[in-house]
Amino acid sequence: MQTILKQEPFTFESRDGLKFSGYYFLPKNHVKGQVLPTIVHVHGGPFARADQWGGGFGYTEAQLFASWGYAVIVPNFRITPGLGAKNYYAGFGSYGREMLQDHEDAVNWGVKQGFVDASKVCISGASYGGYAALMGPAMNPGFYKCAISGLAPTDMKYQLTTMAGDTAYNEAGQEYWKRVIGITDMNDPKLNEVSPLFVAHKIKIPVLLYAGKADVRVPFAQIERMAEALKASGNPPWDFIAVQGEGHGFAKPENRKKLYSRVQEFLIQNLSK
């Protein structure tokens, strides 16, 4: 039976003075003072809580990564619900900008604690977390060594307007997203500025992409275009796992097993050395 690794709570401060909570996980045999290759695993939403105590998306993935010998940080950040009004409303207009810095500040907290190797940090996540795994390395080249991006919106105008998804049908949802991004209309150039697809040339690190071809929440076409944009920029995806019949998350055990196997290979090759 696999050992359940300890989930530790922590708090950190953003560079603009906000205070956030999160969790971290260390391998079973970790000793104090030992620095480790680290994965910052970013939850989805972004206005959602996936970092539950003792369960949920962040917990499951973190257990797996830590069992492979990595330190894992699962941070909350501005707009995460349940952390107070100040932190929640600070998220509006920060999408693709300060929100990304919060993920970095969580990593920097781990560096100061003495267990994160700052030269070996990989960013991982799905949905918003997958978006952050692409946009973060584009906005701050050199901070991350590799990226694992799943189910990621990469073209925000397409994401909010395509009839292939479920947002364009929801006027209130569109208006909410405009506030999150900090725009008033869909022709604002800021949409491209915060879309990984249009800054793919700035991503210089190894990237693993994965997506379900039947995804309605984040339509597959934009992720396919992201793979092509990375290729065109001279940095093709290390792998692009695109699965027929899967949606916004892999439901079939055999598909999850294949994904995790490739993720482990990716981390060994690009983070452990």
C-alpha positions as CSV (number, residue, x, y, z in Angstrom):
1,M,0.0,0.0,0.0
2,Q,1.4,3.4,-0.9
3,T,2.4,5.7,1.9
4,I,0.2,8.8,2.4
5,L,2.6,11.8,2.6
6,K,2.0,14.6,5.1
7,Q,0.1,17.6,3.9
8,E,1.5,20.7,5.6
9,P,-0.3,24.1,5.6
10,F,1.6,27.3,5.1
11,T,1.0,31.0,4.6
12,F,2.9,33.4,2.4
13,E,2.8,37.1,1.5
14,S,2.6,38.4,-2.1
15,R,5.0,41.1,-3.2
16,D,2.2,43.6,-2.9
17,G,1.3,42.6,0.7
18,L,-1.5,40.2,0.4
19,K,-1.5,37.1,2.6
20,F,-2.4,33.7,1.2
21,S,-2.6,30.1,2.5
22,G,-1.5,26.9,0.7
23,Y,-0.2,23.4,1.3
24,Y,3.1,21.8,0.7
25,F,4.2,18.1,0.5
26,L,7.7,16.6,0.9
27,P,9.0,13.1,0.1
28,K,8.9,10.6,2.9
29,N,12.7,10.6,3.4
30,H,13.3,14.3,3.2
31,V,15.6,15.7,5.8
32,K,15.6,19.3,7.1
33,G,17.9,21.5,5.0
34,Q,17.7,19.3,1.9
35,V,16.8,21.3,-1.2
36,L,14.7,19.5,-3.8
37,P,13.5,19.9,-7.4
38,T,10.0,21.4,-6.8
39,I,6.7,21.4,-8.6
40,V,4.3,24.4,-8.0
41,H,0.9,22.9,-8.7
42,V,-1.7,25.6,-9.5
43,H,-5.4,25.0,-8.9
44,G,-8.1,25.5,-11.5
45,G,-10.8,28.1,-11.7
46,P,-9.1,30.5,-11.0
47,F,-12.1,31.4,-8.8
48,A,-12.4,27.8,-7.4
49,R,-11.0,25.8,-4.6
50,A,-9.2,22.7,-5.7
51,D,-6.7,22.6,-2.8
52,Q,-8.8,20.8,-0.3
53,W,-7.4,19.3,2.9
54,G,-7.0,15.6,2.6
55,G,-8.5,15.4,-0.9
56,G,-9.3,17.1,-4.2
57,F,-7.3,17.8,-7.4
58,G,-4.3,19.4,-5.7
59,Y,-4.0,16.8,-3.0
60,T,-4.1,13.8,-5.4
61,E,-1.5,15.3,-7.8
62,A,0.7,16.5,-5.0
63,Q,0.8,13.1,-3.3
64,L,1.9,11.5,-6.6
65,F,4.6,14.1,-7.3
66,A,6.0,13.9,-3.8
67,S,6.1,10.1,-3.9
68,W,8.4,10.5,-6.9
69,G,10.8,12.5,-4.8
70,Y,9.8,16.1,-5.5
71,A,8.8,18.9,-3.2
72,V,5.3,20.1,-4.1
73,I,3.7,23.5,-3.4
74,V,0.0,23.9,-3.9
75,P,-0.7,27.7,-3.4
76,N,-3.8,29.7,-3.2
77,F,-3.8,33.2,-4.8
78,R,-5.8,36.3,-5.4
79,I,-9.4,35.5,-6.5
80,T,-9.4,32.1,-4.7
81,P,-12.7,32.1,-2.8
82,G,-12.8,31.6,1.0
83,L,-9.7,33.8,1.7
84,G,-11.5,37.0,2.5
85,A,-13.0,39.8,0.4
86,K,-9.7,41.7,0.0
87,N,-7.9,38.7,-1.5
88,Y,-10.8,37.8,-3.7
89,Y,-11.4,41.2,-5.2
90,A,-7.7,41.8,-5.7
91,G,-8.0,39.1,-8.4
92,F,-10.2,41.3,-10.7
93,G,-8.0,42.8,-13.4
94,S,-5.0,40.7,-12.4
95,Y,-5.5,37.7,-14.7
96,G,-2.3,37.0,-16.5
97,R,-0.4,39.5,-14.5
98,E,-0.3,39.8,-10.6
99,M,-2.1,36.5,-10.3
100,L,0.9,34.8,-11.9
101,Q,3.2,36.6,-9.5
102,D,1.4,35.0,-6.6
103,H,2.5,31.6,-7.8
104,E,6.1,32.8,-8.0
105,D,5.8,34.3,-4.5
106,A,4.7,30.9,-3.1
107,V,7.7,29.3,-4.7
108,N,10.0,32.0,-3.2
109,W,8.5,31.2,0.2
110,G,9.6,27.6,-0.2
111,V,13.1,28.8,-1.2
112,K,13.3,30.8,2.0
113,Q,12.2,27.8,4.0
114,G,15.2,25.9,2.6
115,F,13.6,23.0,0.8
116,V,13.0,24.4,-2.8
117,D,15.9,24.3,-5.3
118,A,15.2,27.6,-7.1
119,S,17.0,26.4,-10.2
120,K,14.7,23.4,-10.5
121,V,11.1,24.5,-10.4
122,C,8.4,23.1,-12.7
123,I,4.9,24.7,-12.9
124,S,2.0,22.4,-13.3
125,G,-1.8,22.6,-13.4
126,A,-5.0,22.0,-15.3
127,S,-7.7,24.4,-16.6
128,Y,-6.6,27.8,-15.0
129,G,-3.6,25.9,-13.7
130,G,-2.7,24.8,-17.2
131,Y,-3.1,28.4,-18.4
132,A,-0.7,29.6,-15.6
133,A,1.8,26.9,-16.6
134,L,2.0,28.5,-20.0
135,M,1.6,32.2,-19.2
136,G,3.9,32.1,-16.2
137,P,7.0,31.1,-18.2
138,A,6.1,33.5,-20.9
139,M,5.9,36.5,-18.5
140,N,8.9,35.6,-16.4
141,P,11.4,33.7,-18.5
142,G,14.0,31.9,-16.4
143,F,11.9,31.4,-13.3
144,Y,10.6,28.0,-14.2
145,K,12.6,25.1,-15.7
146,C,9.7,23.2,-17.2
147,A,5.9,23.3,-17.5
148,I,3.0,20.8,-17.4
149,S,-0.1,22.3,-18.9
150,G,-3.4,20.5,-19.0
151,L,-6.9,21.5,-20.4
152,A,-5.6,25.1,-20.8
153,P,-7.3,28.1,-22.3
154,T,-4.7,29.6,-24.5
155,D,-6.7,32.2,-26.6
156,M,-9.0,34.1,-24.2
157,K,-11.1,35.8,-26.9
158,Y,-11.8,32.4,-28.5
159,Q,-12.4,30.8,-25.1
160,L,-15.1,33.4,-24.3
161,T,-16.8,33.7,-27.6
162,T,-16.7,30.3,-29.4
163,M,-19.9,28.4,-29.7
164,A,-17.8,25.2,-29.3
165,G,-17.6,26.0,-25.6
166,D,-20.0,26.8,-22.8
167,T,-19.1,30.4,-22.0
168,A,-20.5,32.2,-25.0
169,Y,-24.0,31.0,-24.2
170,N,-23.8,32.6,-20.8
171,E,-23.9,36.4,-20.8
172,A,-23.4,36.7,-17.1
173,G,-20.4,34.4,-17.4
174,Q,-18.9,36.5,-20.1
175,E,-19.3,39.7,-18.1
176,Y,-17.7,38.1,-15.1
177,W,-14.7,37.1,-17.1
178,K,-14.4,40.6,-18.5
179,R,-14.0,41.9,-15.0
180,V,-11.5,39.2,-14.1
181,I,-9.3,40.0,-17.1
182,G,-9.9,43.8,-16.8
183,I,-11.6,44.6,-20.1
184,T,-14.9,46.1,-21.2
185,D,-15.3,44.6,-24.6
186,M,-14.0,41.6,-26.6
187,N,-11.9,43.8,-29.0
188,D,-9.6,44.9,-26.2
189,P,-6.0,44.1,-27.2
190,K,-5.4,43.0,-23.6
191,L,-7.1,39.7,-24.5
192,N,-4.2,38.8,-26.7
193,E,-1.7,40.1,-24.1
194,V,-2.9,37.6,-21.6
195,S,-3.3,34.7,-24.0
196,P,-0.5,32.2,-24.1
197,L,-1.1,31.5,-27.8
198,F,0.1,35.0,-28.7
199,V,3.2,34.9,-26.5
200,A,4.2,31.3,-27.3
201,H,7.5,32.6,-28.7
202,K,8.5,33.8,-25.2
203,I,8.2,30.2,-23.8
204,K,11.7,28.7,-23.9
205,I,11.4,25.8,-21.6
206,P,10.2,22.2,-22.1
207,V,6.4,22.0,-22.1
208,L,4.1,18.9,-21.8
209,L,0.6,19.6,-23.0
210,Y,-2.5,17.4,-22.4
211,A,-6.2,17.8,-23.3
212,G,-9.4,16.0,-24.0
213,K,-10.7,16.3,-27.5
214,A,-14.3,16.4,-26.2
215,D,-13.7,19.2,-23.8
216,V,-16.6,21.7,-23.8
217,R,-15.3,23.9,-20.9
218,V,-12.0,24.6,-22.8
219,P,-12.5,23.7,-26.4
220,F,-9.7,21.6,-27.8
221,A,-8.9,23.7,-30.9
222,Q,-7.1,26.4,-29.0
223,I,-4.8,23.9,-27.3
224,E,-4.1,22.3,-30.7
225,R,-3.2,25.8,-32.0
226,M,-0.9,26.3,-28.9
227,A,1.0,23.2,-29.8
228,E,1.5,24.5,-33.3
229,A,2.5,27.9,-32.0
230,L,5.2,26.4,-29.8
231,K,6.4,24.3,-32.7
232,A,6.6,27.4,-35.0
233,S,8.6,29.3,-32.4
234,G,11.2,26.5,-32.3
235,N,10.1,24.9,-29.0
236,P,7.7,22.1,-29.9
237,P,5.9,20.4,-27.0
238,W,7.9,17.7,-25.4
239,D,4.7,15.8,-25.7
240,F,1.1,16.6,-26.6
241,I,-1.3,14.1,-25.1
242,A,-4.7,14.6,-26.8
243,V,-7.3,12.0,-25.9
244,Q,-10.4,11.2,-27.9
245,G,-13.6,11.0,-25.8
246,E,-12.2,12.8,-22.8
247,G,-13.5,16.2,-21.7
248,H,-12.3,18.7,-19.0
249,G,-10.3,16.1,-17.1
250,F,-9.4,12.5,-17.9
251,A,-12.1,10.2,-16.5
252,K,-10.9,6.8,-17.7
253,P,-8.2,5.2,-15.4
254,E,-6.2,3.9,-18.4
255,N,-5.9,7.5,-19.7
256,R,-4.9,8.9,-16.3
257,K,-2.3,6.1,-16.0
258,K,-0.8,7.0,-19.4
259,L,-0.8,10.7,-18.5
260,Y,0.9,10.2,-15.2
261,S,3.5,7.9,-16.8
262,R,4.4,10.5,-19.3
263,V,4.5,13.2,-16.7
264,Q,6.9,11.1,-14.6
265,E,9.2,10.7,-17.7
266,F,8.9,14.4,-18.4
267,L,10.0,15.3,-14.9
268,I,12.9,12.9,-14.8
269,Q,14.2,14.3,-18.1
270,N,13.6,18.0,-17.5
271,L,13.6,18.6,-13.7
272,S,15.6,15.9,-12.0
273,K,18.9,16.4,-13.9
